[in-house]
Amino acid sequence: MCALDLSKLAKEIREQKAKYHAKVISEDAIYANWLHTLNVEDLLPVWVWLDIPEFNLSALALSLLFDIAPSEFEPLPLDFDVELPSPEEFLQGILLEINSIDLSEIFEWLQSLEQYIEEVFEEYFSDQIIPSRMEKGYYGEVKYDYAYYDPPLVYEFLRSTFLKLFKERKTLPSLKQDYENLKDTLNMNPHIVQHLFNRISMITSAQKTTFILDYGVLDQSFLGEEVEEGVKQGKVGFIDYNLESKEVGAYTLDHIQYGFYLDITPLNNGFLIEKKAEAKTMYKQLEVTTYTGYSLKGKPPFLDLILHKITRIRNTFRHTSIAFANYTKPEEKVDYRVSERTDQYASLQMMRYLVENAVDELIRQEENNPVKIRAYKSATLQLIGYKTKRHKWGFSGFTLADMESFKDWWLKHWEQQGLNRNLLEKIYRRIEPCLRHLQIQRTLLGLRVKTRRYQLAHSL
């Protein structure tokens, strides 16, 4: 372990506190960041219409194909309500009251897969799907061999992490490698992992490769081929698990969500939907009254959920700069030296420097490339960070994984980034004795200011 120059470190952290305060917490920062939200607000509709539907529709597809209630998928049922704080809360620097909302209380069909099927699918299809399901088993309630049981860790990664990896927009070879690593770590059936990749790739590619009603976006999606007079079939081009270009046909949205495609979909992981032009969709076509009060005729019921989420994001977007500066009293906006938020930031930075310093000498004994040195330090920080995420969805699998499984994934992940496995093993052994303590302390530090301010506000 290298000796730290405490004077230099103190100066650097002080400078970082001042920069953090100037960019996020000060009055000037709040105003400047608010102006930035106005500058990009015109781009917001493009982002939400491309991002929100493809995530929601991917989650609903995996819900049916893997027999998981839609409400279990992160963050499908999650919404936020923004309110003004009480006077007592405002005195403690709480600028906005941000409360999470469970959308499954509004859209009750999210609560169970059977409710979803009955609410969303035509009776002809729901009457066939529900009796054919092999239901999830519950110990002490269901007879042996009459149900199946998800391994808890596989379940967590299915409902959150596999979708998260796609949303991070990594390169496809890197994305595939992450899927491979999780498959090996979780001992999953390779055909299931391949199907996950192909299905999500198909759904996320469809918006820009073909125009499908209720999913396509104007000026983004291409019109399909006319297969007979007045009827067009969309051609969905996507990259499959073998990183090869593939193309499938789709008349309606449910084809790409649930359809069985020969040589692409494993048996029992898709439905044989008619591909004739006159084939009707599996979805009910109802009159949907949206969150904003508009009435849409001939639309599937889940469209209301998507419109609800898009509208809420649009309506709360301008609160972003204030939310970033939350838990800040007036005097704290003026001087970073009295700001508890900047002290919290400094404590987290100090932890980071101490962890990096603990492995610095070990790394430099075997590596002198500055880029690789930084990569090894980032890998070390990931051992702490991935188990203590608070604000980002998709990490519950990593949070709940035992350290042996997490270590196995971690070694494979960074080895494939070009790092030396033996050196990674040495780094892990160096950090292991204090790893759990560091994870706990990082979690407590992250919650410290928020917890303290609410305690003070409600103890008055």
N, C-alpha and C positions, 0 to 999 in steps of 0.2 A: 504494500500500500504506500503510495507516494505521500510525502508531507505536504499538507495544504498551506498555501500562503494566505492566511486568514485575512490579512489587511487587504490584499488584492481581491479576495473573494467577497469581502464585505462591501468594497467599493463597487464591484460588478453587480451585486445583488441590489444595492441602493440605486444604481443607474437603471436597472431593469424595473424596479418598483416605480420609479419616476416615469418611465416610458409607458408602462402598463396603465398607470393612473391617467396619463395624458391622452392615451388612445381609447380608454374605455370608461373611466369613472368620472373625470372632471366634467364641469358644465359644458365646456367647449367640446369635449369628446362626445357627450350625449347629443348635442346639437349637430355636430358634424356627421355623426353616424346616422342621425335622423335624416339629414339631407342626402346621405348615400342611399338610404332606403327609398327615398323619393326618386332618386336618379335611376334606380334599377327596377322600380315598381312596374314599368311597362313590360319588362321581361318576365315578371312573375307569372302571368297567365300562361306563357309558353312553357315555363318550367313545370307548373302544377299539372297542366293538361298532359304533359308527356311523362311525368314521373309518378303522380298519384295513381292514375288508373292502372298503369302497368304493374305497380306493386300490389294494389288491391286485388286485381284480377289474377295475379300469380298466386297470392295467398289463398283466394277462394278455390282455385284449381287444386292446389296441394291439399286444401282442407278435405275436399271430396275424395281425392285419389289416395290419401293416406289416413282417412277417417279421423281427422282432428277437428274439433269444433272451431269455426272461424274466429271466435273471440280469443282463442289461444295464440293466434299469430301476432307477433310483435311487429309494428305497433298498430295493427289494423283497427282495433276498437278504441284507440287512444285519441283523445281530443283535449283541448285546454280552454278554460274560461278565464278571461282577464277582467279583473274588477279593481276599483279604487280601494286602497287600504282604509282601515279605520283610523281615526286620529291618533290612537295609541300606537298603531303600527307605523304610521307615517313619521312619528317622532323618533322611531327607531330605524329610520332610513329605508323602510319597506315602501318602495315607490309604486309597485304593482302587486296585487294579490293574484297569483297564478295558480289555479286549481286544475288538477287533471279530471277529466270526465270519461267515464266508461260508456262508450257508444252502444255497448250491448244492452244498456238499460233503455236506450231510445229505439234501437233496431233490435228487437228481441230475438229475431231469427239468427243473430250472431251467436247466441248462447249455446246452441247445440247443432250438430250436423243434421239431425233429423228435422229440426225446425227450419234450417236453411233450405233443405231439399223441398220440403212442403211449401215453403213461401215462394221460392224462386223458380222451381221447375214446373212445367206443365204436368197435370195429373197423370197423363199417359206414361210419362217418364218416371215421375216420382214413385208411382205404384210399382214400378219394376226395380228401381234402385234400392228403396228402403228394405224390402224383404231379402234382397240378395247380399246385403252388407254383413260381413263378419264383424260383429261389434267388439269394441274394446272391453277387455275383461277387468273385473274388480275382485280382488281377493275376498273370499267369504261370501260373495254375492252371486257369482256366475260359475256354472259347472265347468270342469276341466274339458277342454277340447271343443267348447262351444263359443270360444272367443279367443282373441289374441292379446298379447301383452307387449307394450312398447318398453324396451329398455329405457330407463329414465333419461340417461344422457343422450341417447339417439333422439328421443322425443324433443329434448331441449334444442338440439341443433336443427332438427327438422322445422320447428316452429319459429326459429329466429335466425340462426346463423347462415344457413344456406342461401336464404334470400338476401341477407345482409351483404354477403360476399359479392353477389351480382350487382347490388346497388353501389358498391364502392368503385365500380367501373375500372377494375384492373385489366391488364392485358389478358386476353383469353388463355394463352399458355400458362400464365401465372394463376389465373382463376381455376383452371383445370387442376393444376398442381395442388392448390388448396383443397379442392374436393378430394383428390387422391389421398392427401395427408389425413383428412378427417375420416375417410373411408377406412384407412389402415388403423388409425387410432381407435375408432369406434367399432371396428370389426363389422362393418356394414356390408350387405350384399352389394357387389359391384354393379349389378344391373339396376338396382334402386338408385344408386348414386349417379349412374349414367343417365337414367331417366329424369332425375331431378334437374340435372344440367340441361338436358335437351328441352324439357318442358318449359323451364324458365327462359331459356334462350329463345325459344319459339315465340313465347308471349311477349317478351320485351322487344323482339325484333319486328313483330307484326305491325306495330304502329307506323313505322317508317317504310315498310316494304309493301304494304297494301292497305287499301281503305276498307275497313270493316265497320259497318254501322254500329254506333254506340261506343266505338273504340278509336277509330281513325280520327286524325286531326287535320283540319284544313291547312293546306300549304305544306304539310309534312308527309302525308300518306299518298301513295300512288294508286290510281284506279286499277281494278282487276281486269282480267281478260273476259270478253264476252263469249260465254260458252253456248248460249242460245239467245234468241231475240229478247232483249230487255233484261237478261240475267247475266251478272258478272261473277266470276270466281276469282277470289284473291289468291295470289301466289306469295306465300310467306317464305322469304329466304332467311336462313339463319345458319349459325355455325354450331355443329354438333360436338359431342364429347370427344370425338377423334380429331377435332379442329378442322373438319372438312365442311365445305359449303353444301348445304342441303336446301331443298325447296319442297314445301307441301302446299296442297290446295285447301282453301277454306271458304265456305259461303257465309258462315255466321261465326260469331265470337266463340261459341261453345266448341266448335271444331278444334281450335288451337288450345283451348283450355283442357278439354277432356277427351278429345278424339283419339282413336287408335290408328296409328300409322305404321304400316308394315315396315319392318327392318329399322324402325326408330323407337317404337313403344314396346316395352316388355309385355308379355301376356299378363292379364289381370290388372294392368295399370292404365287402361283407357277404355273408352266406350266406342262401340261400332255405331257411328252416326252416319245416316245416309248422306252420300255426297252428291245426290242428284239436285238439280236446280230447284225442283219444287219441294225439296225436303224442308220442313219447318224447323225452326230452332227449338232446342230443348227448353228454352226459357219462356216463362209467361210473358205476354205482351199486355201490360196494364196501363192504366192512366196513373202516372206517378206525380204526386204533389211534392215538389222539391222543398228543401230547407228554406229557400228564398221565397216560397209561395207560388212559384210558377207551376203550371200543370203541363206535363208531357204525356202525350198519348202514345200507346203502342211501344212502351219501354219496359225493359226488365226491372224488377223491383230493386235490385242492388244498385241501380244507377243513382237512386236517391242518396245512398250512403256516400258514393263517390262525389256527387255534387255537394253534399253537406261538408265533406272534408275540404274540398277545394275552396268553397265559400268561406269557411272558417279561417283557413290559412290566409286568404286574401284580406279578410277583415281584421286580422290580428297582426299583419305584417309590419304595420307602422309602429307597433309597440316594441320592436326588436331592440332599438338602442337603449330604451328605458329598462327593458328586461336585463340587458347586459350589465347595467349599472345598478341593479337592485341591491338593497341592503346597504345603502350609502346615505349617511346623514349630511346635511348642508355643509358643515365644517369639513367633512371628509372629502367633499368634492373640490374644496379649495386647496387643501394641503395633503399631499400623499403621505406625509410623515405621521398624520393622525388617523389615517384610513385603516380600518380593520381588514377591509378587502385586500389592500395591497400587502398588509402583513401576512395574510393567509397565502397570497400568491408567493411572497418571499419564502415562507416556510416550505411550500411545495418545491420551489426552486432549490432551496438548500438541501432538501432530501435528494433531489435529482443529482446535485453536484457531489454529495457524499457517496451515493451509489456508484456514480461514474468513477470517482476517485478510487473506490475500493477495488475496481477491476482494471484501472488504467495501466498499472505496472505489469499486470499479468498479460494484458493484450499486447503491450509494446515489446514484450520479450519475444513474441512470435510474429508481430505484424508492424510494418512501418508505413504502410499506405494510409494517408489521412482519411480517405473515403472508407476504407475497410475498418479503421479504428472507430470511426463514427458509427458504422453499421453494428459493430460488436456492442458498443455502448447502448445503441437503440434497442438491440436485442435484450440486453440486461434490463433496461427500463420496462420492456414489454412484460417481463416476468411479474412485475408489480402492477403495471397499468391494466393489463387485460383481465385481471381478477378483481379490479376495483372500479370499473366503469360505473358512472352514476347517470349520466345524461344521454348516453348513446344506446340505442336499441341494437339487438343482435349479439350481445355479449353474454347472455344468460348461460349459454352452453359452456363457455370458458369459465364463467364465475362458479358454476356448480361442479365442474369437472374436478376430480381428485388430482392432486399435484403430480402423481405419476403419469396419468393420461395427458395432463397439460404439458408436462415436460417432454413427453414423447412427441407430441405435436410440435412443440417449440423447437426441438432439435431438428426435426425434419424440415420445418418451414425455413429456418435460417440456413440450414445446410444447402437447401436448394436456391438460396439467394447468393451462394458462393462463399459462405463462411465455413471455417474448418470445424468439423464436429468435435474433435478432441479438445480444441480450445473452448468451444461452447460448453463442453462437459466440465472443464476446469472452472469456467466462469460460474456455472450453476453451483458447483461445490463451494466456491468462495461465498456466494450469496445465500446459499441454502439455510445456514444457521439463523439468519435474521430475516428470512424472506417473509414468513407469516407476520412477524411484528411490523415490517415495513408496509405490508398490505393493509393491516388494520389501521396503522397511523395515517396512511394516505387517505383512507376512507373517512376517518374522523376529521382530518384537516379539511377535506372537501365539504363537510357538513357543518363545520364549526360556526361560521358567521351566521348562516341562515338559522340554525338551531338557537343560537344565542339571542338573535334579534327577536324571534318569535316568543322565546321565554320571557324576555324583558317586557315586550309589548303586552303580554297577557298576564303578567304578574302585577301590573300597576293597579 
